[in-house]
Amino acid sequence: MSIPRSTMKNWDPFIMTQIQVNQAIAAFFEKKGCTVKFARNGTDVDLIAELKSCRFLIESRGNQAVNHTGTDRIFDSSEIGIHLAEQLEQIMRFQQQYNYSNTLFYIIGNPDVSRIRERVGKISKGLDKLGIVQAWVQPSGKVTFEGEKSILLNNLLR
């Protein structure tokens, strides 16, 4: 469900749709020399970036629905929780399809807002155990990575 951002006690400092998150992450990988493919349908991960033998599978969410672009309507906290669960389910389904590799990265991408950070922070150790990297998108489009495997990711993309 969506709610007006202005009615929140601690409101999100910026708004991004899933498409905007995907575009920012795709731009980051393209600047690093990767080829990027966007999903063809709802059963694929949102983005696949490739560089040499490395492959990055990215599943993203935003804090606003695409059909609310240009408004102050954002997802409420329960919807944020549902989206995080959907991200993890999608990534874990793809983990079942691939063998473990140091050159294969599973990434969840989100806008860098405290509501989402707090939710992810509660499961960050579990994400590390699953080898899932967190991508955080700033309002400027800058992308930062966190998680145990993010060090390897950052070293590979230098």
Buried (B, 14 or more C-beta within 10 A) or exposed (E): EBBEBEEBEEBBEBBBBBBBBBBBBBBBBEEBEBEBEBBEEEEBBBBBBBBEEBBBBBBBBBBBBEEBBEEBBBBBBEBBBBBBEEBBEBBEEBBEEEEEEEEBBBBBBBBBBEBBBEBBEEBBEEBBEBBBBBBBBEBEBEBEBBBBBBEBBEEBBE
